Structures are given as structure tokens and as C-alpha cells.
Amino acid sequence: MGRIIIADALDGLKTLPDESIDMCVTSPPYYNLRDYGMDGQIGMERTPDEYI
């Protein structure tokens, strides 16, 4: 049976055994749509070119 892991994607994946999953779904940092109040966060660049 599946399970849901709520964590930073890279940290969460590191907790899983090798070859134990077929797919990982994450929430990408969409450009300029979310501000999580953290310095250096992805998605809050000044221009779309900087984001890409």
C-alpha cells in the first residue's frame, strides 16, 4: 500500500529504500505565485528569465 510523505522532496526521497518507488509527485516552485518567506527560495526571482 502507498503512503504519503510530507517533507522536502530531496530529504523525503532519501528516507526510502533504493528501487522501492515507481514515481514521486512534488509541488514545483511556480514562478511568482507563492512566497514562503524564505531567503533564496525558488520561484521568487525578479524575472522569468532568472527563474528559468
All heavy atoms as atom14 arrays in JSON, in Angstrom:
{
  "sequence": "MGRIIIADALDGLKTLPDESIDMCVTSPPYYNLRDYGMDGQIGMERTPDEYI",
  "atom14_mask": [
    [1, 1, 1, 1, 1, 1, 1, 1, 0, 0, 0, 0, 0, 0],
    [1, 1, 1, 1, 0, 0, 0, 0, 0, 0, 0, 0, 0, 0],
    [1, 1, 1, 1, 1, 1, 1, 1, 1, 1, 1, 0, 0, 0],
    [1, 1, 1, 1, 1, 1, 1, 1, 0, 0, 0, 0, 0, 0],
    [1, 1, 1, 1, 1, 1, 1, 1, 0, 0, 0, 0, 0, 0],
    [1, 1, 1, 1, 1, 1, 1, 1, 0, 0, 0, 0, 0, 0],
    [1, 1, 1, 1, 1, 0, 0, 0, 0, 0, 0, 0, 0, 0],
    [1, 1, 1, 1, 1, 1, 1, 1, 0, 0, 0, 0, 0, 0],
    [1, 1, 1, 1, 1, 0, 0, 0, 0, 0, 0, 0, 0, 0],
    [1, 1, 1, 1, 1, 1, 1, 1, 0, 0, 0, 0, 0, 0],
    [1, 1, 1, 1, 1, 1, 1, 1, 0, 0, 0, 0, 0, 0],
    [1, 1, 1, 1, 0, 0, 0, 0, 0, 0, 0, 0, 0, 0],
    [1, 1, 1, 1, 1, 1, 1, 1, 0, 0, 0, 0, 0, 0],
    [1, 1, 1, 1, 1, 1, 1, 1, 1, 0, 0, 0, 0, 0],
    [1, 1, 1, 1, 1, 1, 1, 0, 0, 0, 0, 0, 0, 0],
    [1, 1, 1, 1, 1, 1, 1, 1, 0, 0, 0, 0, 0, 0],
    [1, 1, 1, 1, 1, 1, 1, 0, 0, 0, 0, 0, 0, 0],
    [1, 1, 1, 1, 1, 1, 1, 1, 0, 0, 0, 0, 0, 0],
    [1, 1, 1, 1, 1, 1, 1, 1, 1, 0, 0, 0, 0, 0],
    [1, 1, 1, 1, 1, 1, 0, 0, 0, 0, 0, 0, 0, 0],
    [1, 1, 1, 1, 1, 1, 1, 1, 0, 0, 0, 0, 0, 0],
    [1, 1, 1, 1, 1, 1, 1, 1, 0, 0, 0, 0, 0, 0],
    [1, 1, 1, 1, 1, 1, 1, 1, 0, 0, 0, 0, 0, 0],
    [1, 1, 1, 1, 1, 1, 0, 0, 0, 0, 0, 0, 0, 0],
    [1, 1, 1, 1, 1, 1, 1, 0, 0, 0, 0, 0, 0, 0],
    [1, 1, 1, 1, 1, 1, 1, 0, 0, 0, 0, 0, 0, 0],
    [1, 1, 1, 1, 1, 1, 0, 0, 0, 0, 0, 0, 0, 0],
    [1, 1, 1, 1, 1, 1, 1, 0, 0, 0, 0, 0, 0, 0],
    [1, 1, 1, 1, 1, 1, 1, 0, 0, 0, 0, 0, 0, 0],
    [1, 1, 1, 1, 1, 1, 1, 1, 1, 1, 1, 1, 0, 0],
    [1, 1, 1, 1, 1, 1, 1, 1, 1, 1, 1, 1, 0, 0],
    [1, 1, 1, 1, 1, 1, 1, 1, 0, 0, 0, 0, 0, 0],
    [1, 1, 1, 1, 1, 1, 1, 1, 0, 0, 0, 0, 0, 0],
    [1, 1, 1, 1, 1, 1, 1, 1, 1, 1, 1, 0, 0, 0],
    [1, 1, 1, 1, 1, 1, 1, 1, 0, 0, 0, 0, 0, 0],
    [1, 1, 1, 1, 1, 1, 1, 1, 1, 1, 1, 1, 0, 0],
    [1, 1, 1, 1, 0, 0, 0, 0, 0, 0, 0, 0, 0, 0],
    [1, 1, 1, 1, 1, 1, 1, 1, 0, 0, 0, 0, 0, 0],
    [1, 1, 1, 1, 1, 1, 1, 1, 0, 0, 0, 0, 0, 0],
    [1, 1, 1, 1, 0, 0, 0, 0, 0, 0, 0, 0, 0, 0],
    [1, 1, 1, 1, 1, 1, 1, 1, 1, 0, 0, 0, 0, 0],
    [1, 1, 1, 1, 1, 1, 1, 1, 0, 0, 0, 0, 0, 0],
    [1, 1, 1, 1, 0, 0, 0, 0, 0, 0, 0, 0, 0, 0],
    [1, 1, 1, 1, 1, 1, 1, 1, 0, 0, 0, 0, 0, 0],
    [1, 1, 1, 1, 1, 1, 1, 1, 1, 0, 0, 0, 0, 0],
    [1, 1, 1, 1, 1, 1, 1, 1, 1, 1, 1, 0, 0, 0],
    [1, 1, 1, 1, 1, 1, 1, 0, 0, 0, 0, 0, 0, 0],
    [1, 1, 1, 1, 1, 1, 1, 0, 0, 0, 0, 0, 0, 0],
    [1, 1, 1, 1, 1, 1, 1, 1, 0, 0, 0, 0, 0, 0],
    [1, 1, 1, 1, 1, 1, 1, 1, 1, 0, 0, 0, 0, 0],
    [1, 1, 1, 1, 1, 1, 1, 1, 1, 1, 1, 1, 0, 0],
    [1, 1, 1, 1, 1, 1, 1, 1, 0, 0, 0, 0, 0, 0]
  ],
  "atom14_positions": [
    [[0.84, -1.18, 0.0], [0.0, 0.0, 0.0], [0.89, 1.24, 0.0], [1.95, 1.26, 0.61], [-0.92, -0.02, 1.21], [-1.68, 1.29, 1.38], [-3.3, 1.16, 2.11], [-4.26, 0.57, 0.77], [0.0, 0.0, 0.0], [0.0, 0.0, 0.0], [0.0, 0.0, 0.0], [0.0, 0.0, 0.0], [0.0, 0.0, 0.0], [0.0, 0.0, 0.0]],
    [[0.43, 2.3, -0.65], [1.19, 3.54, -0.73], [1.14, 4.34, 0.56], [0.36, 4.05, 1.46], [0.0, 0.0, 0.0], [0.0, 0.0, 0.0], [0.0, 0.0, 0.0], [0.0, 0.0, 0.0], [0.0, 0.0, 0.0], [0.0, 0.0, 0.0], [0.0, 0.0, 0.0], [0.0, 0.0, 0.0], [0.0, 0.0, 0.0], [0.0, 0.0, 0.0]],
    [[1.98, 5.33, 0.62], [1.98, 6.22, 1.77], [2.3, 7.62, 1.29], [2.89, 7.81, 0.22], [2.95, 5.77, 2.85], [4.4, 5.81, 2.44], [5.27, 5.33, 3.58], [6.66, 5.35, 3.16], [7.67, 5.5, 3.98], [7.45, 5.63, 5.26], [8.9, 5.5, 3.54], [0.0, 0.0, 0.0], [0.0, 0.0, 0.0], [0.0, 0.0, 0.0]],
    [[1.93, 8.58, 2.06], [2.21, 9.97, 1.76], [3.29, 10.45, 2.69], [3.2, 10.27, 3.91], [0.94, 10.84, 1.92], [-0.11, 10.4, 0.91], [1.28, 12.32, 1.74], [-1.45, 11.09, 1.09], [0.0, 0.0, 0.0], [0.0, 0.0, 0.0], [0.0, 0.0, 0.0], [0.0, 0.0, 0.0], [0.0, 0.0, 0.0], [0.0, 0.0, 0.0]],
    [[4.33, 11.04, 2.13], [5.42, 11.59, 2.92], [5.38, 13.1, 2.74], [5.44, 13.6, 1.61], [6.79, 11.05, 2.46], [6.82, 9.53, 2.62], [7.91, 11.72, 3.23], [8.04, 8.89, 2.0], [0.0, 0.0, 0.0], [0.0, 0.0, 0.0], [0.0, 0.0, 0.0], [0.0, 0.0, 0.0], [0.0, 0.0, 0.0], [0.0, 0.0, 0.0]],
    [[5.28, 13.82, 3.81], [5.28, 15.28, 3.76], [6.64, 15.75, 4.22], [6.97, 15.65, 5.41], [4.15, 15.87, 4.62], [2.8, 15.37, 4.12], [4.2, 17.4, 4.58], [1.63, 15.74, 5.0], [0.0, 0.0, 0.0], [0.0, 0.0, 0.0], [0.0, 0.0, 0.0], [0.0, 0.0, 0.0], [0.0, 0.0, 0.0], [0.0, 0.0, 0.0]],
    [[7.45, 16.21, 3.26], [8.81, 16.62, 3.56], [9.36, 17.36, 2.36], [8.77, 17.35, 1.29], [9.68, 15.39, 3.85], [0.0, 0.0, 0.0], [0.0, 0.0, 0.0], [0.0, 0.0, 0.0], [0.0, 0.0, 0.0], [0.0, 0.0, 0.0], [0.0, 0.0, 0.0], [0.0, 0.0, 0.0], [0.0, 0.0, 0.0], [0.0, 0.0, 0.0]],
    [[10.51, 17.99, 2.53], [11.25, 18.49, 1.39], [11.48, 17.29, 0.47], [11.83, 16.2, 0.94], [12.58, 19.08, 1.87], [13.45, 19.53, 0.72], [14.17, 18.66, 0.17], [13.41, 20.72, 0.39], [0.0, 0.0, 0.0], [0.0, 0.0, 0.0], [0.0, 0.0, 0.0], [0.0, 0.0, 0.0], [0.0, 0.0, 0.0], [0.0, 0.0, 0.0]],
    [[11.26, 17.46, -0.83], [11.31, 16.32, -1.76], [12.62, 15.54, -1.66], [12.6, 14.31, -1.58], [11.08, 16.8, -3.18], [0.0, 0.0, 0.0], [0.0, 0.0, 0.0], [0.0, 0.0, 0.0], [0.0, 0.0, 0.0], [0.0, 0.0, 0.0], [0.0, 0.0, 0.0], [0.0, 0.0, 0.0], [0.0, 0.0, 0.0], [0.0, 0.0, 0.0]],
    [[13.74, 16.23, -1.67], [15.02, 15.52, -1.62], [15.23, 14.8, -0.29], [15.7, 13.66, -0.26], [16.18, 16.48, -1.89], [16.25, 17.03, -3.31], [17.39, 18.04, -3.43], [16.42, 15.91, -4.31], [0.0, 0.0, 0.0], [0.0, 0.0, 0.0], [0.0, 0.0, 0.0], [0.0, 0.0, 0.0], [0.0, 0.0, 0.0], [0.0, 0.0, 0.0]],
    [[14.86, 15.45, 0.8], [15.02, 14.8, 2.11], [14.1, 13.59, 2.23], [14.5, 12.54, 2.74], [14.73, 15.79, 3.24], [15.75, 16.9, 3.33], [16.89, 16.71, 2.85], [15.42, 17.97, 3.88], [0.0, 0.0, 0.0], [0.0, 0.0, 0.0], [0.0, 0.0, 0.0], [0.0, 0.0, 0.0], [0.0, 0.0, 0.0], [0.0, 0.0, 0.0]],
    [[12.86, 13.73, 1.77], [11.91, 12.62, 1.85], [12.34, 11.43, 1.02], [12.24, 10.28, 1.46], [0.0, 0.0, 0.0], [0.0, 0.0, 0.0], [0.0, 0.0, 0.0], [0.0, 0.0, 0.0], [0.0, 0.0, 0.0], [0.0, 0.0, 0.0], [0.0, 0.0, 0.0], [0.0, 0.0, 0.0], [0.0, 0.0, 0.0], [0.0, 0.0, 0.0]],
    [[12.85, 11.69, -0.19], [13.3, 10.59, -1.04], [14.48, 9.84, -0.44], [14.61, 8.62, -0.61], [13.68, 11.12, -2.43], [12.5, 11.53, -3.3], [12.99, 12.22, -4.56], [11.64, 10.33, -3.66], [0.0, 0.0, 0.0], [0.0, 0.0, 0.0], [0.0, 0.0, 0.0], [0.0, 0.0, 0.0], [0.0, 0.0, 0.0], [0.0, 0.0, 0.0]],
    [[15.33, 10.54, 0.28], [16.49, 9.9, 0.89], [16.1, 8.89, 1.98], [16.9, 8.03, 2.35], [17.43, 10.95, 1.48], [18.13, 11.75, 0.41], [18.98, 12.86, 1.03], [19.59, 13.74, -0.03], [20.34, 14.87, 0.55], [0.0, 0.0, 0.0], [0.0, 0.0, 0.0], [0.0, 0.0, 0.0], [0.0, 0.0, 0.0], [0.0, 0.0, 0.0]],
    [[14.87, 8.98, 2.49], [14.43, 8.05, 3.54], [13.92, 6.74, 2.98], [13.68, 5.8, 3.73], [13.33, 8.68, 4.41], [12.13, 8.82, 3.63], [13.74, 10.03, 4.97], [0.0, 0.0, 0.0], [0.0, 0.0, 0.0], [0.0, 0.0, 0.0], [0.0, 0.0, 0.0], [0.0, 0.0, 0.0], [0.0, 0.0, 0.0], [0.0, 0.0, 0.0]],
    [[13.76, 6.65, 1.66], [13.19, 5.45, 1.04], [14.29, 4.49, 0.58], [15.34, 4.92, 0.12], [12.35, 5.85, -0.17], [11.18, 6.79, 0.13], [10.54, 7.26, -1.17], [10.16, 6.1, 1.01], [0.0, 0.0, 0.0], [0.0, 0.0, 0.0], [0.0, 0.0, 0.0], [0.0, 0.0, 0.0], [0.0, 0.0, 0.0], [0.0, 0.0, 0.0]],
    [[14.02, 3.2, 0.67], [15.0, 2.22, 0.18], [15.17, 2.33, -1.34], [14.23, 2.68, -2.06], [14.38, 0.87, 0.54], [13.31, 1.16, 1.54], [12.86, 2.56, 1.28], [0.0, 0.0, 0.0], [0.0, 0.0, 0.0], [0.0, 0.0, 0.0], [0.0, 0.0, 0.0], [0.0, 0.0, 0.0], [0.0, 0.0, 0.0], [0.0, 0.0, 0.0]],
    [[16.36, 2.02, -1.84], [16.62, 2.02, -3.28], [15.61, 1.13, -4.0], [15.24, 0.06, -3.5], [18.03, 1.51, -3.58], [19.1, 2.49, -3.13], [18.77, 3.66, -2.84], [20.27, 2.09, -3.07], [0.0, 0.0, 0.0], [0.0, 0.0, 0.0], [0.0, 0.0, 0.0], [0.0, 0.0, 0.0], [0.0, 0.0, 0.0], [0.0, 0.0, 0.0]],
    [[15.17, 1.57, -5.17], [14.27, 0.83, -6.05], [12.95, 0.46, -5.37], [12.33, -0.55, -5.72], [14.96, -0.42, -6.6], [16.2, -0.06, -7.42], [16.87, -1.26, -8.04], [16.17, -2.25, -8.34], [18.09, -1.2, -8.21], [0.0, 0.0, 0.0], [0.0, 0.0, 0.0], [0.0, 0.0, 0.0], [0.0, 0.0, 0.0], [0.0, 0.0, 0.0]],
    [[12.49, 1.27, -4.43], [11.24, 0.96, -3.72], [10.05, 1.77, -4.22], [8.93, 1.53, -3.77], [11.42, 1.2, -2.22], [11.62, 2.58, -1.96], [0.0, 0.0, 0.0], [0.0, 0.0, 0.0], [0.0, 0.0, 0.0], [0.0, 0.0, 0.0], [0.0, 0.0, 0.0], [0.0, 0.0, 0.0], [0.0, 0.0, 0.0], [0.0, 0.0, 0.0]],
    [[10.26, 2.71, -5.14], [9.15, 3.52, -5.64], [9.2, 3.58, -7.17], [10.24, 3.4, -7.79], [9.17, 4.95, -5.08], [10.45, 5.69, -5.47], [8.99, 4.96, -3.57], [10.43, 7.16, -5.15], [0.0, 0.0, 0.0], [0.0, 0.0, 0.0], [0.0, 0.0, 0.0], [0.0, 0.0, 0.0], [0.0, 0.0, 0.0], [0.0, 0.0, 0.0]],
    [[8.02, 3.83, -7.76], [7.92, 3.98, -9.21], [7.76, 5.44, -9.61], [8.06, 5.8, -10.73], [6.72, 3.19, -9.74], [6.91, 1.7, -9.59], [8.02, 1.21, -9.88], [5.96, 1.03, -9.16], [0.0, 0.0, 0.0], [0.0, 0.0, 0.0], [0.0, 0.0, 0.0], [0.0, 0.0, 0.0], [0.0, 0.0, 0.0], [0.0, 0.0, 0.0]],
    [[7.26, 6.28, -8.71], [7.01, 7.67, -9.06], [7.01, 8.54, -7.81], [6.63, 8.1, -6.73], [5.63, 7.79, -9.73], [5.26, 9.22, -10.07], [3.71, 9.44, -10.98], [2.54, 8.48, -10.05], [0.0, 0.0, 0.0], [0.0, 0.0, 0.0], [0.0, 0.0, 0.0], [0.0, 0.0, 0.0], [0.0, 0.0, 0.0], [0.0, 0.0, 0.0]],
    [[7.46, 9.78, -7.98], [7.42, 10.77, -6.92], [6.74, 12.01, -7.48], [7.13, 12.53, -8.52], [8.84, 11.11, -6.47], [8.9, 12.46, -5.29], [0.0, 0.0, 0.0], [0.0, 0.0, 0.0], [0.0, 0.0, 0.0], [0.0, 0.0, 0.0], [0.0, 0.0, 0.0], [0.0, 0.0, 0.0], [0.0, 0.0, 0.0], [0.0, 0.0, 0.0]],
    [[5.7, 12.51, -6.79], [4.98, 13.7, -7.22], [5.3, 14.81, -6.23], [5.15, 14.64, -5.03], [3.45, 13.46, -7.26], [2.72, 14.72, -7.66], [3.13, 12.32, -8.22], [0.0, 0.0, 0.0], [0.0, 0.0, 0.0], [0.0, 0.0, 0.0], [0.0, 0.0, 0.0], [0.0, 0.0, 0.0], [0.0, 0.0, 0.0], [0.0, 0.0, 0.0]],
    [[5.78, 15.94, -6.75], [6.11, 17.06, -5.88], [5.36, 18.3, -6.35], [4.79, 18.33, -7.44], [7.62, 17.36, -5.88], [7.99, 17.83, -7.18], [8.43, 16.13, -5.51], [0.0, 0.0, 0.0], [0.0, 0.0, 0.0], [0.0, 0.0, 0.0], [0.0, 0.0, 0.0], [0.0, 0.0, 0.0], [0.0, 0.0, 0.0], [0.0, 0.0, 0.0]],
    [[5.36, 19.31, -5.55], [4.77, 20.59, -5.9], [5.89, 21.52, -6.34], [6.7, 21.95, -5.52], [4.04, 21.18, -4.7], [3.52, 22.46, -5.02], [0.0, 0.0, 0.0], [0.0, 0.0, 0.0], [0.0, 0.0, 0.0], [0.0, 0.0, 0.0], [0.0, 0.0, 0.0], [0.0, 0.0, 0.0], [0.0, 0.0, 0.0], [0.0, 0.0, 0.0]],
    [[5.97, 21.83, -7.64], [7.07, 22.67, -8.1], [6.94, 24.12, -7.63], [5.84, 24.58, -7.32], [6.95, 22.6, -9.63], [5.53, 22.28, -9.88], [5.07, 21.46, -8.71], [0.0, 0.0, 0.0], [0.0, 0.0, 0.0], [0.0, 0.0, 0.0], [0.0, 0.0, 0.0], [0.0, 0.0, 0.0], [0.0, 0.0, 0.0], [0.0, 0.0, 0.0]],
    [[8.05, 24.83, -7.58], [8.01, 26.24, -7.19], [7.6, 27.12, -8.37], [8.42, 27.58, -9.13], [9.46, 26.52, -6.77], [10.26, 25.57, -7.6], [9.4, 24.35, -7.77], [0.0, 0.0, 0.0], [0.0, 0.0, 0.0], [0.0, 0.0, 0.0], [0.0, 0.0, 0.0], [0.0, 0.0, 0.0], [0.0, 0.0, 0.0], [0.0, 0.0, 0.0]],
    [[6.3, 27.27, -8.56], [5.8, 28.08, -9.67], [6.3, 29.52, -9.57], [6.38, 30.09, -8.49], [4.27, 28.08, -9.69], [3.7, 26.72, -9.95], [3.13, 25.98, -8.93], [3.75, 26.17, -11.22], [2.6, 24.72, -9.18], [3.24, 24.92, -11.47], [2.65, 24.2, -10.45], [2.15, 22.96, -10.69], [0.0, 0.0, 0.0], [0.0, 0.0, 0.0]],
    [[6.62, 30.1, -10.71], [7.18, 31.44, -10.74], [6.21, 32.48, -10.17], [5.1, 32.64, -10.64], [7.57, 31.83, -12.17], [8.04, 33.26, -12.28], [9.22, 33.65, -11.68], [7.29, 34.21, -12.95], [9.65, 34.96, -11.75], [7.71, 35.53, -13.02], [8.9, 35.9, -12.42], [9.31, 37.19, -12.49], [0.0, 0.0, 0.0], [0.0, 0.0, 0.0]],
    [[6.65, 33.17, -9.14], [5.98, 34.33, -8.56], [4.55, 34.09, -8.09], [3.73, 35.0, -8.07], [6.03, 35.49, -9.56], [5.95, 36.84, -8.87], [6.3, 36.98, -7.72], [5.5, 37.84, -9.59], [0.0, 0.0, 0.0], [0.0, 0.0, 0.0], [0.0, 0.0, 0.0], [0.0, 0.0, 0.0], [0.0, 0.0, 0.0], [0.0, 0.0, 0.0]],
    [[4.22, 32.85, -7.72], [2.86, 32.57, -7.24], [2.79, 32.28, -5.75], [1.74, 32.42, -5.15], [2.26, 31.39, -8.0], [1.96, 31.64, -9.48], [1.39, 30.37, -10.1], [0.98, 32.79, -9.65], [0.0, 0.0, 0.0], [0.0, 0.0, 0.0], [0.0, 0.0, 0.0], [0.0, 0.0, 0.0], [0.0, 0.0, 0.0], [0.0, 0.0, 0.0]],
    [[3.9, 31.87, -5.15], [3.91, 31.56, -3.72], [5.13, 32.19, -3.07], [6.23, 32.11, -3.58], [3.98, 30.05, -3.48], [2.83, 29.26, -4.05], [1.61, 29.37, -3.16], [0.54, 28.51, -3.59], [-0.36, 28.81, -4.5], [-0.31, 29.96, -5.12], [-1.31, 27.99, -4.83], [0.0, 0.0, 0.0], [0.0, 0.0, 0.0], [0.0, 0.0, 0.0]],
    [[4.92, 32.81, -1.92], [6.03, 33.35, -1.15], [6.02, 32.66, 0.2], [5.11, 32.87, 1.0], [5.9, 34.86, -0.99], [7.08, 35.48, -0.26], [7.95, 34.73, 0.23], [7.13, 36.71, -0.17], [0.0, 0.0, 0.0], [0.0, 0.0, 0.0], [0.0, 0.0, 0.0], [0.0, 0.0, 0.0], [0.0, 0.0, 0.0], [0.0, 0.0, 0.0]],
    [[7.0, 31.81, 0.43], [7.08, 31.06, 1.69], [7.91, 31.79, 2.74], [8.17, 31.25, 3.81], [7.64, 29.66, 1.43], [6.73, 28.84, 0.54], [7.03, 28.66, -0.81], [5.56, 28.28, 1.03], [6.18, 27.93, -1.63], [4.71, 27.56, 0.22], [5.03, 27.38, -1.1], [4.19, 26.65, -1.92], [0.0, 0.0, 0.0], [0.0, 0.0, 0.0]],
    [[8.33, 33.03, 2.41], [9.03, 33.85, 3.38], [10.43, 33.37, 3.7], [10.93, 33.62, 4.79], [0.0, 0.0, 0.0], [0.0, 0.0, 0.0], [0.0, 0.0, 0.0], [0.0, 0.0, 0.0], [0.0, 0.0, 0.0], [0.0, 0.0, 0.0], [0.0, 0.0, 0.0], [0.0, 0.0, 0.0], [0.0, 0.0, 0.0], [0.0, 0.0, 0.0]],
    [[11.07, 32.68, 2.76], [12.43, 32.18, 2.99], [13.38, 32.85, 2.01], [13.07, 33.02, 0.83], [12.47, 30.67, 2.77], [11.6, 29.9, 3.74], [11.59, 28.14, 3.39], [13.28, 27.73, 3.68], [0.0, 0.0, 0.0], [0.0, 0.0, 0.0], [0.0, 0.0, 0.0], [0.0, 0.0, 0.0], [0.0, 0.0, 0.0], [0.0, 0.0, 0.0]],
    [[14.55, 33.23, 2.49], [15.56, 33.81, 1.62], [16.01, 32.79, 0.58], [16.18, 31.6, 0.89], [16.78, 34.25, 2.42], [16.49, 35.46, 3.3], [15.56, 36.22, 2.96], [17.18, 35.64, 4.31], [0.0, 0.0, 0.0], [0.0, 0.0, 0.0], [0.0, 0.0, 0.0], [0.0, 0.0, 0.0], [0.0, 0.0, 0.0], [0.0, 0.0, 0.0]],
    [[16.19, 33.23, -0.66], [16.72, 32.38, -1.71], [15.76, 31.34, -2.25], [16.17, 30.42, -2.95], [0.0, 0.0, 0.0], [0.0, 0.0, 0.0], [0.0, 0.0, 0.0], [0.0, 0.0, 0.0], [0.0, 0.0, 0.0], [0.0, 0.0, 0.0], [0.0, 0.0, 0.0], [0.0, 0.0, 0.0], [0.0, 0.0, 0.0], [0.0, 0.0, 0.0]],
    [[14.47, 31.45, -1.93], [13.52, 30.44, -2.39], [13.36, 30.47, -3.91], [13.44, 31.52, -4.53], [12.17, 30.61, -1.71], [11.47, 31.92, -2.08], [10.2, 32.11, -1.3], [9.43, 31.19, -1.12], [9.97, 33.32, -0.84], [0.0, 0.0, 0.0], [0.0, 0.0, 0.0], [0.0, 0.0, 0.0], [0.0, 0.0, 0.0], [0.0, 0.0, 0.0]],
    [[13.17, 29.32, -4.5], [12.96, 29.22, -5.93], [11.54, 29.67, -6.25], [10.59, 29.34, -5.55], [13.18, 27.76, -6.4], [14.61, 27.34, -6.11], [12.84, 27.61, -7.88], [14.87, 25.86, -6.34], [0.0, 0.0, 0.0], [0.0, 0.0, 0.0], [0.0, 0.0, 0.0], [0.0, 0.0, 0.0], [0.0, 0.0, 0.0], [0.0, 0.0, 0.0]],
    [[11.4, 30.45, -7.33], [10.09, 30.92, -7.76], [9.86, 32.38, -7.48], [8.88, 32.96, -7.94], [0.0, 0.0, 0.0], [0.0, 0.0, 0.0], [0.0, 0.0, 0.0], [0.0, 0.0, 0.0], [0.0, 0.0, 0.0], [0.0, 0.0, 0.0], [0.0, 0.0, 0.0], [0.0, 0.0, 0.0], [0.0, 0.0, 0.0], [0.0, 0.0, 0.0]],
    [[10.76, 33.01, -6.73], [10.6, 34.43, -6.4], [11.69, 35.28, -7.06], [12.0, 36.38, -6.61], [10.61, 34.64, -4.88], [9.42, 34.01, -4.17], [7.83, 34.62, -4.76], [7.86, 36.29, -4.16], [0.0, 0.0, 0.0], [0.0, 0.0, 0.0], [0.0, 0.0, 0.0], [0.0, 0.0, 0.0], [0.0, 0.0, 0.0], [0.0, 0.0, 0.0]],
    [[12.25, 34.79, -8.17], [13.26, 35.56, -8.89], [12.61, 36.83, -9.46], [11.4, 36.91, -9.6], [13.85, 34.72, -10.04], [14.68, 33.54, -9.56], [13.85, 32.35, -9.1], [12.62, 32.34, -9.28], [14.44, 31.44, -8.55], [0.0, 0.0, 0.0], [0.0, 0.0, 0.0], [0.0, 0.0, 0.0], [0.0, 0.0, 0.0], [0.0, 0.0, 0.0]],
    [[13.45, 37.8, -9.81], [12.94, 39.09, -10.3], [12.3, 39.0, -11.67], [11.38, 39.75, -11.98], [14.05, 40.12, -10.31], [14.55, 40.5, -8.92], [15.67, 41.46, -9.02], [16.71, 40.87, -9.89], [17.95, 41.22, -9.94], [18.38, 42.21, -9.19], [18.81, 40.62, -10.73], [0.0, 0.0, 0.0], [0.0, 0.0, 0.0], [0.0, 0.0, 0.0]],
    [[12.79, 38.1, -12.53], [12.27, 37.99, -13.89], [12.06, 36.52, -14.25], [12.69, 35.63, -13.66], [13.24, 38.59, -14.92], [14.42, 37.76, -14.97], [13.62, 40.02, -14.59], [0.0, 0.0, 0.0], [0.0, 0.0, 0.0], [0.0, 0.0, 0.0], [0.0, 0.0, 0.0], [0.0, 0.0, 0.0], [0.0, 0.0, 0.0], [0.0, 0.0, 0.0]],
    [[11.21, 36.24, -15.23], [11.04, 34.84, -15.68], [12.35, 34.23, -16.18], [12.6, 33.05, -15.97], [10.01, 34.95, -16.82], [9.23, 36.18, -16.49], [10.23, 37.13, -15.88], [0.0, 0.0, 0.0], [0.0, 0.0, 0.0], [0.0, 0.0, 0.0], [0.0, 0.0, 0.0], [0.0, 0.0, 0.0], [0.0, 0.0, 0.0], [0.0, 0.0, 0.0]],
    [[13.19, 35.03, -16.83], [14.47, 34.51, -17.31], [15.35, 34.03, -16.16], [16.02, 33.0, -16.26], [15.22, 35.56, -18.14], [14.61, 35.74, -19.51], [13.93, 34.82, -20.01], [14.81, 36.82, -20.09], [0.0, 0.0, 0.0], [0.0, 0.0, 0.0], [0.0, 0.0, 0.0], [0.0, 0.0, 0.0], [0.0, 0.0, 0.0], [0.0, 0.0, 0.0]],
    [[15.36, 34.78, -15.05], [16.14, 34.35, -13.88], [15.57, 33.06, -13.3], [16.31, 32.21, -12.82], [16.16, 35.44, -12.82], [17.01, 36.63, -13.16], [16.99, 37.68, -12.07], [16.47, 37.44, -10.97], [17.52, 38.78, -12.33], [0.0, 0.0, 0.0], [0.0, 0.0, 0.0], [0.0, 0.0, 0.0], [0.0, 0.0, 0.0], [0.0, 0.0, 0.0]],
    [[14.26, 32.93, -13.32], [13.59, 31.72, -12.81], [13.99, 30.5, -13.63], [14.33, 29.45, -13.1], [12.08, 31.92, -12.84], [11.28, 30.67, -12.59], [11.22, 30.11, -11.33], [10.57, 30.06, -13.61], [10.47, 28.97, -11.09], [9.81, 28.93, -13.39], [9.77, 28.38, -12.13], [9.03, 27.26, -11.9], [0.0, 0.0, 0.0], [0.0, 0.0, 0.0]],
    [[13.97, 30.66, -14.95], [14.28, 29.55, -15.85], [15.76, 29.23, -15.77], [16.19, 28.13, -15.7], [13.87, 29.87, -17.29], [12.35, 29.91, -17.34], [14.39, 28.83, -18.26], [11.79, 30.45, -18.62], [0.0, 0.0, 0.0], [0.0, 0.0, 0.0], [0.0, 0.0, 0.0], [0.0, 0.0, 0.0], [0.0, 0.0, 0.0], [0.0, 0.0, 0.0]]
  ]
}
